Amino acid sequence: MTNTHHKDAGNRLPTLFLDMQGNGLLEEAGEAIGKTVIAAEPSQVVRLFEDGLKKDTIYYAECDKETVYDKVEQLQDINCYFRLGINLPSGEADLLDQLIHKEVSIILAADRERKKWLDHFQRSQSFLVYIDPMFQPHLMQRYRSLHKQEAIEPAKQLELDMEKARSTLSDAEVRILEKILEGKSNRKIAEECFLAVATVNNHVSHLTKKMKANDRTHTIKRAIEEGWVKIS
């Protein structure tokens, strides 16, 4: 992944970190750059947005692996300008495969030596998106694996049977599901359908629940299992 550089990009936006390490460095790092730092319980994360996030503030919650994934999923539907960061131990690099498709702004290697971790934290403040270089070998390996797979396997087209889908979903949700099957992001769907991103987020959330799916990938799998999709 290529980081998009822009001096002080998003520097004043509130940042929420999901911290898998719990070593207290986020408080030290935030205070060192003049930010207010607020700790929260994982169960309180969504409530933070209801109360309103403040600029120049870093919020963080200590989470285990399962909680991180659940919270990232929940936060995809939040209609608010903020940066989402993950403090991720390098041994959990496989979680990147799930996070890379989400709206995550910062991923830091939580088990770096203190001084180096603080250095990468400061660097992340000048990027819209920042992934710790410690994860680059994993990302490159993943990229090569996907590229090789695409070269071997012909592209598959997923065609939605809209009538079958309408037995469970609304017309709007059927249109959104069709775009998901085309591999479109929520932002791209919003552009193509002339909708607000928040509206698309809500449709995706509702159709995912109706289909008893955990995320977008699981939604596609459920649609295939229900016989709504023809693969060509």
C-alpha positions as CSV (number, residue, x, y, z in Angstrom):
1,M,0.0,0.0,0.0
2,T,1.3,3.5,-0.8
3,N,0.8,6.1,1.9
4,T,-0.7,9.4,0.6
5,H,1.4,12.2,2.0
6,H,0.1,15.6,2.8
7,K,1.8,17.9,5.3
8,D,-0.3,18.0,8.5
9,A,-3.1,16.1,6.7
10,G,-5.9,15.4,9.2
11,N,-3.6,16.5,12.0
12,R,-6.4,18.2,14.0
13,L,-9.0,15.5,13.4
14,P,-10.0,13.5,16.4
15,T,-8.3,10.1,16.4
16,L,-9.6,6.8,17.9
17,F,-7.1,4.1,18.6
18,L,-8.0,0.5,19.2
19,D,-5.0,-0.6,21.2
20,M,-4.1,-4.3,21.4
21,Q,-1.0,-3.8,23.4
22,G,-2.1,-1.7,26.4
23,N,1.4,-0.4,27.2
24,G,0.4,3.2,27.9
25,L,2.4,4.6,25.0
26,L,-0.6,6.3,23.4
27,E,-1.1,8.6,26.4
28,E,2.6,9.5,26.3
29,A,2.6,10.0,22.6
30,G,-0.5,12.1,22.5
31,E,0.6,14.4,25.3
32,A,4.0,14.9,23.7
33,I,2.4,16.5,20.7
34,G,-0.1,18.6,22.7
35,K,-3.2,16.4,22.3
36,T,-5.8,15.7,24.9
37,V,-5.8,11.9,25.5
38,I,-8.9,10.1,26.7
39,A,-9.2,6.4,27.6
40,A,-12.5,4.5,27.1
41,E,-13.8,1.0,27.6
42,P,-14.4,-0.9,24.4
43,S,-18.2,-0.9,25.2
44,Q,-18.1,2.9,25.3
45,V,-16.6,3.4,21.9
46,V,-19.8,4.0,20.0
47,R,-21.1,6.2,22.8
48,L,-18.1,8.5,22.2
49,F,-19.5,9.5,18.8
50,E,-22.9,10.1,20.3
51,D,-21.4,12.6,22.7
52,G,-19.3,14.1,19.9
53,L,-15.5,13.7,19.3
54,K,-13.3,16.8,19.9
55,K,-10.6,18.1,17.6
56,D,-7.0,17.7,18.8
57,T,-8.0,14.8,20.9
58,I,-6.9,11.1,20.9
59,Y,-9.3,8.6,22.2
60,Y,-8.2,5.0,22.8
61,A,-9.6,1.7,24.0
62,E,-7.7,-1.4,24.9
63,C,-9.1,-4.3,22.9
64,D,-8.3,-8.0,22.2
65,K,-8.3,-9.3,18.6
66,E,-11.9,-10.2,18.4
67,T,-13.0,-6.9,19.9
68,V,-10.9,-4.9,17.5
69,Y,-12.5,-6.6,14.5
70,D,-16.0,-6.1,15.9
71,K,-15.4,-2.4,16.7
72,V,-13.9,-1.7,13.3
73,E,-17.1,-3.2,11.7
74,Q,-19.3,-1.0,13.9
75,L,-17.3,2.1,13.1
76,Q,-17.7,1.7,9.3
77,D,-21.3,3.0,9.7
78,I,-20.3,6.1,11.7
79,N,-21.0,9.4,9.8
80,C,-18.2,11.5,11.4
81,Y,-14.9,12.8,10.3
82,F,-12.2,11.1,12.4
83,R,-9.1,9.0,12.0
84,L,-9.3,5.3,13.1
85,G,-6.0,3.8,14.3
86,I,-5.0,0.3,15.3
87,N,-2.1,-0.4,17.6
88,L,-1.4,-4.0,16.4
89,P,1.3,-6.4,17.6
90,S,3.4,-7.6,14.6
91,G,2.5,-11.2,15.5
92,E,-1.1,-10.4,14.5
93,A,-0.2,-9.3,11.0
94,D,-2.9,-11.7,9.6
95,L,-5.5,-9.3,10.9
96,L,-4.3,-6.8,8.3
97,D,-6.0,-8.9,5.6
98,Q,-9.3,-8.1,7.2
99,L,-8.5,-4.5,8.2
100,I,-7.0,-3.4,4.9
101,H,-10.5,-3.3,3.3
102,K,-11.9,-1.1,6.1
103,E,-11.7,2.7,6.7
104,V,-8.6,2.5,8.9
105,S,-6.2,5.4,8.8
106,I,-3.3,4.3,10.9
107,I,-1.8,0.9,11.7
108,L,1.2,0.9,14.1
109,A,3.3,-2.1,15.2
110,A,2.5,-2.2,18.9
111,D,5.6,-4.2,19.9
112,R,8.2,-1.9,18.6
113,E,10.9,-0.6,21.0
114,R,9.5,2.5,22.7
115,K,11.5,5.2,21.0
116,K,10.9,3.7,17.5
117,W,7.2,3.3,18.3
118,L,7.0,7.0,19.3
119,D,8.8,8.0,16.1
120,H,6.4,6.1,13.9
121,F,3.4,7.6,15.8
122,Q,4.7,11.1,15.1
123,R,5.3,10.2,11.4
124,S,1.7,9.0,11.2
125,Q,0.4,12.4,12.1
126,S,1.6,13.8,8.7
127,F,-0.2,11.2,6.6
128,L,-3.8,10.6,5.7
129,V,-3.0,6.9,5.8
130,Y,-0.1,5.4,7.5
131,I,1.0,1.7,7.9
132,D,4.0,0.9,9.9
133,P,6.8,-0.4,7.6
134,M,7.2,-3.4,9.9
135,F,4.0,-4.8,8.2
136,Q,5.3,-4.2,4.6
137,P,6.8,-7.7,4.1
138,H,3.4,-9.2,5.0
139,L,1.6,-6.8,2.7
140,M,4.0,-7.5,-0.2
141,Q,3.6,-11.2,0.3
142,R,-0.2,-10.9,0.4
143,Y,-0.1,-8.7,-2.8
144,R,2.1,-11.2,-4.7
145,S,-0.2,-14.0,-3.6
146,L,-3.3,-12.2,-4.8
147,H,-1.6,-11.1,-8.1
148,K,-0.5,-14.7,-8.7
149,Q,-4.0,-16.0,-8.0
150,E,-5.5,-13.5,-10.4
151,A,-3.1,-14.4,-13.1
152,I,-4.0,-18.1,-12.8
153,E,-7.7,-17.8,-12.3
154,P,-9.9,-16.1,-14.9
155,A,-12.0,-13.2,-13.5
156,K,-15.4,-14.4,-12.2
157,Q,-18.5,-12.3,-12.6
158,L,-21.2,-12.5,-10.0
159,E,-24.7,-11.8,-11.4
160,L,-27.5,-11.1,-8.9
161,D,-31.0,-12.6,-9.3
162,M,-32.9,-9.5,-8.2
163,E,-36.3,-11.2,-7.8
164,K,-34.9,-13.7,-5.4
165,A,-33.0,-11.0,-3.4
166,R,-36.2,-8.9,-3.1
167,S,-37.8,-11.7,-1.1
168,T,-35.6,-10.5,1.8
169,L,-34.3,-7.1,0.9
170,S,-35.8,-3.8,-0.1
171,D,-35.3,-2.4,-3.7
172,A,-32.6,0.0,-2.4
173,E,-30.8,-2.8,-0.6
174,V,-30.9,-5.0,-3.7
175,R,-29.3,-2.2,-5.7
176,I,-26.6,-1.8,-3.0
177,L,-26.0,-5.6,-2.9
178,E,-25.5,-5.6,-6.7
179,K,-22.8,-3.0,-6.3
180,I,-21.1,-4.9,-3.5
181,L,-21.0,-8.0,-5.8
182,E,-19.2,-5.8,-8.3
183,G,-16.6,-5.1,-5.7
184,K,-17.5,-1.4,-5.2
185,S,-16.6,0.4,-1.9
186,N,-19.3,2.2,0.0
187,R,-17.9,5.5,-1.2
188,K,-17.9,4.4,-4.9
189,I,-21.5,3.1,-4.5
190,A,-22.5,6.5,-3.1
191,E,-21.0,8.3,-6.1
192,E,-22.6,6.0,-8.7
193,C,-26.0,6.0,-7.0
194,F,-26.0,9.7,-6.1
195,L,-26.4,9.0,-2.4
196,A,-24.7,10.2,0.8
197,V,-22.0,7.8,2.1
198,A,-23.9,7.7,5.4
199,T,-27.0,6.5,3.5
200,V,-25.0,3.7,1.8
201,N,-23.5,2.8,5.1
202,N,-27.0,2.4,6.6
203,H,-28.2,0.3,3.7
204,V,-25.1,-2.0,3.9
205,S,-25.6,-2.4,7.7
206,H,-29.3,-3.3,7.3
207,L,-28.8,-5.7,4.4
208,T,-25.9,-7.4,6.2
209,K,-28.1,-7.9,9.3
210,K,-31.0,-9.2,7.2
211,M,-28.7,-11.7,5.6
212,K,-27.2,-12.7,8.9
213,A,-23.8,-11.9,7.7
214,N,-20.8,-10.5,9.6
215,D,-19.3,-8.3,7.0
216,R,-19.2,-7.6,3.2
217,T,-17.3,-10.7,2.3
218,H,-19.7,-12.8,4.4
219,T,-22.6,-11.0,2.7
220,I,-21.4,-12.2,-0.7
221,K,-21.0,-15.7,0.6
222,R,-24.5,-15.7,2.1
223,A,-26.0,-14.4,-1.2
224,I,-24.3,-17.3,-3.0
225,E,-25.6,-19.8,-0.4
226,E,-29.1,-18.4,-0.7
227,G,-29.0,-19.0,-4.5
228,W,-29.3,-15.3,-5.3
229,V,-26.1,-15.3,-7.3
230,K,-25.0,-16.8,-10.6
231,I,-21.2,-17.2,-11.0
232,S,-20.0,-16.9,-14.6
